[in-house]
Amino acid sequence: MTFRPDTNGWSNAAGAKAGNIPKNNISSVDEFHMDLKNEMVKNFKNDGFYIAKGIINEDEIGSIFENVLQNYLKRNTSSECTNEVTRIDSTLLNQEMIKFREENLETFSEIYDACQSSVSLVNLITSRKISEISTRLLDCEISQLSHSGNMIRMDPPYDTRNKTAWHQEIAFVRNPGLVLWIPLVEMTDDIGPLHILKKSHLEGEIVIERNNINDYTSSRVSQTEIPDEILEKFEDSAVEIEKGDALFFDHKLIHKSGDNTSKRIRFSCQTRYMNSVLDDFASFRPGTSYNPHSMKRVNRKMYD
């Protein structure tokens, strides 16, 4: 099943194709009407997710990509791409970066990690419009929002090392809240859109047995930790989302990565939002993990 936009706006009217999840056509949070705000919250609570249509502009995406490109060109001095003319969807750039990653995995990991602390990333995921939608969905004030896990993902074709299997975000974030996920490129079927189990958040937090995978080179959730008897209750559905949209989904919604069978890198960014004044909020300090290859290159000691 694929979730698709409904040209008539938010509705689940009889006669709509099965699996169609309509999306609103807002251009900014300020254009919301109260009934639309209520419908947004209703769909988030009932289905476990909400898609905001067209709220991310090209300048915001371009700023993030400029940081990615500069870090890439810094480390690949033989690149034929230039900072002035290259776009994120450039065939040449995608071919170059995929090949560079295959041949220089450690150096590529430095590029990847360097982009995670980008100010452009922070500006986008904590923008006023994103924050206001998050407060509406979490029923709190902007001053009460907490966030963690800021990330730019660069998923190459046929990658299995970093692909995530079925999981709940709360198993890692350890707080109720929502995930913000933003595609930075067009989400075609072959590039591997996100998969979800609609309404699975209603299962609550699932107690799991931890995989032993927990090192720098592998995704801890590359193997599912959720029992089959729970997964079998729901239908695997791909979320159809466009560049410029933003997906908000509950920390308890079961989800996984899609399969990238294209010839392009799937660029996306994400973070997690929480209400820091809830009674069941577990306080935390955001951690910093230094790239071991970078530390070796700059000759700095890694302290425990």
Sequence and secondary structure as in RCSB ss.txt:
>XXXX:A:sequence
MTFRPDTNGWSNAAGAKAGNIPKNNISSVDEFHMDLKNEMVKNFKNDGFYIAKGIINEDEIGSIFENVLQNYLKR
NTSSECTNEVTRIDSTLLNQEMIKFREENLETFSEIYDACQSSVSLVNLITSRKISEISTRLLDCEISQLSHSGN
MIRMDPPYDTRNKTAWHQEIAFVRNPGLVLWIPLVEMTDDIGPLHILKKSHLEGEIVIERNNINDYTSSRVSQTE
IPDEILEKFEDSAVEIEKGDALFFDHKLIHKSGDNTSKRIRFSCQTRYMNSVLDDFASFRPGTSYNPHSMKRVNR
KMYD
>XXXX:A:secstr
 EE   TT S   TTS TT       SSGGG  HHHHHHHHHHHHHHSEEEETT S HHHHHHHHHHHHHHHHHH
 TT S  TTT  TT HHHHHHHHHHHHH HHHHHHHHHHHTT HHHHHHHT HHHHHHHHHHHTS GGGEEEEEE
EEEEE TT  SS   SB THHHH SS EEEEEESS   GGG   EEETTGGGG S      S  STTS TTSS  
S HHHHTTS EEEE   TT EEEEETTS EE     SSS EEEEEEEEEETTSTT           HHHHHHTT 
    
